[in-house]
Amino acid sequence: MKNLKLLLESLQDAIPEHITLNQALIKTLKINKDAASRRINGKTPFTYDEVCALSKAYGVNLMPSQSSQHSNIVFGYVPFKSKHVDSKHFFQTISGLLQEMASVKASCLYHVAPEVPIYHCYNYPKLLNFRLFYWGKYLLNNPYYTKRVFKEAGIDAEITKHARKAYENYCRVPSLEIWTPQSIQSILSQLCFCIETGDFDSPEEVESVVEELSEMMVHIKQMAEENNKAFDFKEKLHVPFQFYKIDVNINTSNLLAEMDTRRISLQQFNAINFMKTTQRDFCDENLDWIRNIQAKASLLSGAGIVERQRYFNSVNKQIREFKEDLQKKVFN
């Protein structure tokens, strides 16, 4: 009964507020109302397959160890050896989360970002394509990318369409983002690496990506100035954008989604994959850590005019210096 209680508590935390526990079991397990009730009151035990089905349906590991009485945390993830994982998997994980967050009334995305968050690139096809190319070729050894240079990895029209919808969802979700000194530098370093490995045939190919990077930073600055992610929407919306910078490098990417009373913590590993958990104490502690970093960071959105100008001047300088160095690079 103890394990049953823990399982039902974890499931209750994971399901949307408009769905009852009974309804979740009926829908997912394809059983009737009486059979669902018998499982909830302990008269009929859950099978292993049923627990797995519930776990898959609601994105949560329903294991006894997911309890405040245990120090062990169970994470769900998709292994790289799975045929479903490629560089687009990272993109789809985040876009799926944003879609879910945009559908609830009260939500907030918290992100400590040692590199530019992928969702900012969604509105810039060439920049997004470069990031997918770099991850696919050098982090996943995906055959499609390893056999190609950048110009041969064409922009996928379906990905572009999906990305723009995901970006719209991002702009509808309040967020708190903390960037570090190396956040913008990570993309520039990846571009330098791909130049040296012969993935670009000409400076113009690189410049097309950098131009979109510049456009993206201009737009982020405007969001910070307005403290509103949806400032340029046709419909009148105010979506809070709390944008911070911290002066020390933090190598851990920390992403936490808050939706009504639920929290989901995503821990990045192997560079582009995520482990996900809804374990309550872990998510609470994770949010406390983010708040601690926030207290040591400088707010750039809204009132932080001077700090904001200094930060974006620094970013523009990095991009400008990269463009100047680009003219000295030797292309094959």
N, C-alpha and C positions, 0 to 999 in steps of 0.2 A: 504493500500500500504506500510505503514511503516513496518508492521509485515512481509509482503511478502519480502521486501528488506532484512530484518534481516535474514529471513529463507534462502533465496538464498545465502547470503554472508556466512552463516555458512556452507551450503552445499558445496559451492565453495571451502572453506578452507579444507573440509574433503575429497573430492574426489581426486583420483590420478591425477597427472598432465597430463597424456596421455588421460584422459577422459574429454570430454566437459560436461557442465551442461546439455545440451540437451540430450547427449548420456546417461548420468546417469539416467535421468528421463525415457527415452525410455526403457532402460534395466531393471530398477527396477520396474517401474509401469506397464510394458507391454503395453505401449501405442505407437501410431505412432508419427512421427516427428512433424506433425501439432499440435497434442494434447499437446505435450511437450512444443512447442513454446507458445501456448496459456496460459499455466500455468506460464511460465516464464515472459510473458509480462502482466500478471494479468487479461487477458480476461476470463480465466476459473479458479475458485478458487481451491486450493488443498483441498481434503477431509482429515478428521482426519486419516483415514486408510492409505492414501497415505503418510502423514507426518510420521506416525509410520513405514511404510515400508522403507522409505528413511533413517530414524534414525537407524533402525536395519541393513540395508545393509551397511552403511558406519560408523557405530560405533560412531555416534555423536547425541546428543540431539538437534534437530532443533527447539528450543523454542525461543520466543521473548526475554526472559530474558538473553539469551546468547548474550549480546551486551555490548559494552563498556559504554553504557548509563545506565546500571543497575549494582547494586552491588550484585545481586543474581546470583548464579551459578547453572546451572542444570547439575547433574552428572547422568551417566548411571551405573547400576550395576545389578548383578544377585542375588536376595535374597536367603538367606540360606534355606528358606522353600521350594524353588524350588527343584523339584526332580532331577534336573540336577547338583546340587551343592554337591560336596563331596570334599575330600582332593585333588583329582586330578584336580578339577576346578582351584585352585590356580596355579597349574603346567601348565595347558592348557592355562590359560590367558597369562602367560608370554611367553610360547613357541610360541603361535600364534602371539604375538607382535613381537618376534624376527624374525619369518618367514617373516612377512611383512616388517620389517626394512632391512633385508638382500636382499630384492628384489628391493630396490631403490638405486640410485647412491650415494646420499648424505644423511647420517644418523648418528646419535650419540645417545647413551643411557647414561643418567645421573642418578646416583643412590647414595643417601645418605642412607647407609645400617647399621642399628643398629644390624642386624644379618646377617649371611652369605647369600648372595643372592642365591635363589634357583637354578638359571641357572648354578652356579658353581658345583652343585651336579649332574647335568645331566649326566656326564660322569662316575659316580660312583654308580652303581646299589644298593648296600647295604646301602649306605649313603642316597640316594634318597628314598629308600624304608622305611628307618627309619623315615625320615621326614614326609612322607605321612602317616605312621602309627601313629606317635605322633599327627599330626593334626587331623587325622580321629577319633582317639579314645578320645582325651582329649579336642579338641577344637570344634569338630562338632558332637560328640556323634554318629558317623556313626555306625550302627548295625554290619556291617562287621567287624570293628575293635574292638568295645567294647566287643565282644564275644571271642576275640582272644588274645593270647600273641604274642610277636614279631615273633617267629619262625613259627607260624601258618599263618601269613600274608605273604605268599610267594611273591617273586619278579615276577611281571607281565612282561612277555617277550615282549608284545606289547608296554607297557609303556617304557621299557628299549630301545627298538628300536626307538621309537618316541623321547625319551629324547636325545639320541645320535645325532639324526638329528638336534634337537633343539639346542644342544650344538655347533654343527658345525655352525649353523646360528649365534649363539652368538659370536663365534670367527671370524665371518666375519663382525661384526658390531663394529665400533669404540665406545669406552665407556670411561666415566669418573666416577670412583667409589670412594666414600669416606667411609672408614670403621671407626668404633668407638671402644673404648676399650672393649665393651661387644660383638662385632660381633662374634668372635669365641667362646666366653664363652656361648653364648645362646645354641649352640648344645650340649656342654658338660653338661650344666645344665639340658637339656632335657633328656640326657642319664642317669644322676644321678637320676632324678625323676622316670624314667621307671625302673631302678634297684630297687628302693625303693618300687614301686608299684607291683613288681613281674612279670614284662613283659619280663624279661630275665631269662633264666634257668641257665646260666653259664657265667663266665667271658669271655669265648671264643666267645660267641655271640656278646658281647659288643666290644671286641677287633677287630672283623672283621669289624665293623662299624668305629671304631677309626682309623684303619689302612687306610681305604679309605679316611678318613678325613685328615690324614697326607699326603697321596699321593696328595690330592687335593691342600693342601697348598704349597707343593713342586712345583707343576705345576704353581700355581698363582705367586709364587716367580720368576719362570723362565720367565713368561710373563712380569712381572715387570722389570726384568733385561734386557730383550730384547726390552721392550716398544713395544711389538708386540704380539697380541693375537694369531696370526697364525704362530708363529715361527717354529712350528714343522709340518706344512702342507707340503705335497709333492710338491705342486705347490708353486711358489714363491709369497708370499703375505705379505704386511705390513699393519696390522690393528692396529692403535694406541690404546694403553691401558694406560690411565692416572689413576694411582692408588695412592690414598691418604689415610693418617690416621690422625685422629683428636684426641686430648688427652682428650676430654670431651665426656660424654655419650649424645647422642641425641636419644630420644625415638621415633621420627617420621621417618618412612620409606618413603622416597620421591623418586619417580621414574618418570622420564620425558623422552619421546621419541621425537626426532627431525628427521623428514623425509622430505627432500627437504625444502619446505616452510611451512610445517605443523608441529604442536606440539601437543602431547597428554600427558596430565598429569594424572598419576594414583596415587590415594591416598589410602593407605592401611588402612583398618578398620576391626574391629572384628577379629584381629590377622592375618587372612589369605585371607580376601576378598579385592576386589578393587572397588573403585568408579573411573569412568573415564570421563574426559571432554576434549574438544578441544577449550573451550572458550579462545579466544586469549589473553585477558588481564591477565586472571588467569594464563595461561601457561607462559606468559612473566614474571609475578611476581614470579612464582615458580622457573623459571630458575635464576632469580636475586638472590633469596634466596640461591639456590644451589651454585651459584658463590660466594656469601658472605661466606658460609661455606668453600668453596674451598680456599678462601684467607686466612683463619685461620688454614688451614690444612697443613701437610707436604707431599710433593711429594715424593713417594717411587719408582716410575718407572723412567727408564732412568738414570739420573745422580745422584739421591739421594742414593749413595752407602752405606754410614754410617748409615743413618736413616733407610734404607731398611733392613740392616743386624740386627740392633737393634730390629726392629719390628718383623721380622720373628724369631729371637732368643726368643723373648717374647712369641710368639705364640707356638713355639716348647716346651718352658718351661711349658706352660699351659697344653699342651697335655701330656707331660712326667709326670707331677705331677698327672694328671688324671689317667694315667696308673698305677702309683705307688699306688694311693689310691684304685684303682680297686681291688688289691690283698687283701685289708682289708674288702671288701664288703661281706656281707652274702647273698647267693642266696638260693632260696627255693629248 
